[in-house]
Amino acid sequence: MKVVIQRVSDARVKVNDKIISEIKLGFLVLLGVEKSDSQTDINWLVSKISNLRVFSDDELKMNLSIKDVKGEIIVVSQFTLHAKTKKGNRPSYTKAASPEQAEQLYEEFISLLKNESEVNVQSGVFGANMQVDIVNDGPVTIIIDSKNKE
């Protein structure tokens, strides 16, 4: 699994010009699921995201987690995070999970994130054409790959 985590001061997801998710302070998480992903990947990433200390404390140091600031999270599926661009100009998505597998793991990810993070977690609509509006605060953007734990 790959995630792009953006610290936001405002974010919303629209489908067919209708707002389906909206938060203020928190994370917008773009989630890409690949064929080899499992519950182990979900568990590791959810723990990382729930405890990631990228919010400022009183001394303006990034020292607080999403729990500490009582933030919110929107999770959006994005299979294009697994794009391969080595050959030609058209990306290949051969590592991306099938829609059926990806949707199941996406839903499991959201469910566990709701439980572990203890904050309001919303989502996009799996497989839909979405418009995502954000104000990236900082900007702070973190990329995490569960297969490459650095």
C-alpha positions, 0 to 999 in steps of 0.5 A: 500500500502506498499513501500520500498524506497531506496535512490540511487546514481545509479539504473536501471531496465532491462527486457530481458537484455534491460535497460528500466529505468535508473536514477542517484541520487534519489529513487528506490520505490518498490510498493506493492498493497493490495486488500483494497488499494484505491486512499486515499492510493495513495494520502498519499504515493505520498505526503510522498515520494515527501516530504521525507527529506532524502538527505543531505544538506550542513551540511550533515544532511538528510534535503532535499527532492527529489524535493530539489535535483532534483533527479529522481525516478523509481517505480517497482511493487512488490506484494511480499511486502505483503507476509505472512510468519507466517505458513510454509515456503512458503509465502502466498500472500492473501492480495495482490491485483489481477493483474488487480486491482494492475496494475490500482493502480500502474499506478495511483500511477506513474501518481500522483507521476510524477505530485506531485514530479515534478521530472523525474519518470520512472517505471518498467514493471508491471508483468514482470520478472525484474532485478533491479540494484541499488547502495543504497546510505548511505544505506538509506532504508525507509519502509512505509505502508499506512495502518500503518501510523507511 
